[in-house]
Amino acid sequence: MTARELAQLVKLDTIDILKIDDKKIKDLSEPLKIKVMPILRGEYMDKIP
């Protein structure tokens, strides 16, 4: 998944995703972590009919 694709799914700017690219998940802020984790786990695919 590219930064652009992740940004579209999370509804953030690509720049914001690139800023967190080198960080660990546990170091992210809680609101951002809640948005990103289901996508990285693949749970968003379960909602597609």
C-alpha positions, 0 to 999 in steps of 0.5 A, a space after each residue: 500500500 502506498 502512502 497516497 492510498 493510505 492517506 485516501 483511506 484515512 482521509 488525511 493528506 499524503 504529507 501527514 502519512 509521510 511524516 509518520 512513515 519512520 515512526 512505530 505504531 506505538 509512538 503515534 498519537 491515539 486518534 491517528 493510531 485508531 484510524 490507521 490500525 484497522 487499515 494496516 490489519 486489513 479489517 477495512 476489507 471486511 466492510 466491502 460488499 
